[in-house]
């Protein structure tokens, strides 16, 4: 998995598959590995390009600034360096916000756009959740307890029915070698504070699909519907998914994305 020196950082990214390019932007506290449940299905017809955002995964960006526009500029620089003029873009949560910023600022570089579990602004409730989770890690909360708490905001209630599976997931998260540090979580948290792209939505010309989880606690369906009510974007509810739609309902998620993108031609 390669690195590229762009915008003063060493940007790490992964690729998979072959076909029209699909840039996949991960969410808060996540990196390219977060796409694991859906990457194999999407890679059957697409060339997946999956960066680690600044301050996550292997893109450490030590001493470099972290902001929404820096994230979008990194994505643009990546596709430039790969020699790609236009790409379809899929973003989850914070990655969806980055994708909106990218599509609004450089509309000629984005073909189709899929926004999953996201909105152009973050509610006071969700900002408080993210800030509290970040503060708990900074304060040295036991990692296993913190991770379980985090999972309650990410996954549908049925996820917790199998205690052994939950224990295994917590163990895997804690053992992940590129687990985000509390300091880098704070950098991302601060970068996302008080974002508001509602006035930029009219600049997005890409054909856009919104995927929402019916049980999402961070971006509830009614808030997503209200946020995009004045746009031509189509909203599709994915099963009983919570915030991590592509983990809760990977087959439905991959099918929805593939079906929407299949008419893209470059």
N, C-alpha and C positions, 0 to 999 in steps of 0.2 A: 504494500500500500504506500503510495508515493507522497512526498511533500513538495510543495511549491513555495518559493520565496515571493510573496506578494504583499504589497502595502506595508512593508516593514516587519512582516511576521513569516514564520514557516507554517504554512497552511497544510494540514494533513487531510487527505481525502481518500475514499475508497471507490472502486468502480466494480461493476458487475454487468454481465449481459452484453447484448449487441442489438443495434437498431437505433431508432430516433432517440436523441438524448433526453433524459429526464433528470433534472437537478432536484435532489431531495434534501430539504433543510430540516434538521432536527430541532427539537424544542428545548426548553429550559432544563439545565442540568443533564442534558443528553448529548450523545454524539452519534456517529454513523451507525453504531451497533444497534441503536434503538430501532432501526428499520429491519432488523433480522426476521421478524415474523412475516413480512410481506415482500422482502427483497427477492427471494427465489421466484415467486409468482410473477412479479413485475419484470424481472430480468429475462423472462422468456421472450419478450417482444421489444424490450427497451434496453438502451445503454444507460445504466444507473450511475449517477455521479453524486456521491454522498460525502460532503465535507464535514469535518469537525469544526463547529463554530469557535471563534475566539474564546479562550478560557474554558474549553471543554475538550474531552478526549485527549488527542495528542497534539492539538493546536494550543500550546500553552500561552503564547503571546505575552511572555514575561515583559513587563514594563510598557507594553503597548496599550493605547486607549481602547476601551470597549464601549461601543454605542450601537444603536440600531443602524445608523448609516454606515458605520464601519463594517458591520455584518453584511449589509447589502453590497457594499463596495468589494468585499472579499469574494462574494459569489460572482459578481461581474468579472472581477479579475481572473477568477478560476476558469470561467467559460472562455474568456479571451485567450488565456494561455493554452487552453485545449483546442483553440482554433474554431470555436463554435459561434456562429452568428446569432442563432435563435435556439432557445431550449424551452421545453415545457418545464414547469416548476411545480413541485409538491412541497408544501410546508406544513408542519404540525405545531400547533400551539405557538410558542415564540417563533418557531420556524415559519409559521404562517404569517406572522407580523413582518418578519424579514422579507418573505416572498411578496407581500403587499407593497412594502417600501421599494423593492426592486422593480416590480411591475409598474408602479406609479412613476418612478423616476426614470426608468429606461424601458418604456412600453414596447419599443421596437425589438427588444431582446428576449421578450417572453412570448411564447406561442400560446399554449393553454396553461391555465392556472388552477391548481387544486389546493384549497385551504381546508385543513382538517383541525377541528377542535380549537377554533381561534376566532378572534374578532378584531376590529381595528382599534379598539380601546379595551382596557382591562378594568373591571368593576372594582370599587373600593373593597368589597369583600375578598375578591381574588388577590388583589394587591396585598391585603393584610395576611392572607394565607401564605403567600410566597415570602413575604418579609419575615413572618414568624418562623417558617421552616428554615430560612436562611440563618436567622438569629439563633435558633436552637443548635444548629451545627456549629456556629461560631462559638457558642457557649460550652461546647464539648459534650452535648447530649450523647448517651450511648448509641453507637452507630446502628445496632440492631433495632433498638426501639425507634430511633429516628426514621429508619428505612420503612418499618411497618407503618408508621404514621404517614409517611410520604405516599406509600402505596394506597392508603385509604382515599387519597385525593385523585389517584390515577385510574384505579381499576373498578370494574363493576362489582356489586356486592357478591355475586356468585363466585368470584375469584377466591374469596376467603372461606368458602365451604370446605375446601380440602386443606386442612392445617399443615399436612406434610408438604404439600406443594407450595404453600406460602413460606414455610421454613426454608425450603430449597431456593425459592426466589430471593429471599432475604440474604441467604448465604452467597448466592451468585453475585448479587449486587455488591455486597461488602467485599467479595474477593476479586472484583473486576480490577485489573491492574491499572486502568486509566480512569478510575473513579475520580470525579471532580472534587477538588479540595474545597474546604469551607471558604477560603479566600477567593477562589475563582467563582464560587457560587455567589458570593457577595458582589463581585464585579458584574456578573450577569444580572443579578437582581437589580442593582442600581441602574444598569443600562436600560432596563425595561420599565422603570418607574415612570409613571405619568405619561406613557406613550398615548398618542391620539392621532390616528390616521384617517379619521372620518372625513376630513376635508380633502383627502387625497384619493378617495375611492373613485371619484369621477374621472381621474386621470388613468385609471386602469382600463385598458382597451381589450385585454385578453379575455377570451371566452373562459368563464370562471365557474367552477363547481365548489360549493361549500359542503363539506361532510361534517355532520354534527352527531354527537352522542346523546341519545335520549336521557342518559343518566349522568351526564357530565356535570360535576359540581363546580368546576372552575370557569367553564364557559357554558352555562345552562342554555338549553335549546331556545327558550323564550328570549333570552338576551341576544343570541346569535341571530334569530329571526328579526328582531328589532334593529340590530346593528346594520343589517344588509337589506332592510326593507325597501330602500329607495334605489337599489341597484338592480341591474338585470340578471344578477348571479342566481343560479339555481341552487337550492338547498336540499340536501338529501340526508335523511336520518338513517344512521347505520345501526340497525338492530337494537340491542339493549346495552350498547357500549357506553362506557363512562368516558373520562378524558383521554385515556390512551386507547383510542378507537382501534388502531392497527394491532394492538395486543389483545384486546377483548374480542374483536371480530375480524381476524386477519383475512379470512376467505372473502367475507362480504366487502371488506375494505379494498382488497386487491381487485376484486371484480368491478367495483364501482369506479375505481381509478382507471383501470384498463379500458372499460367500456367508454368512458368519457374521452380518453386520449386516443382511441384507436383511429380516429379520422385525421389525426395530425399527420401532415406530410411535409418533409423538408427535402 
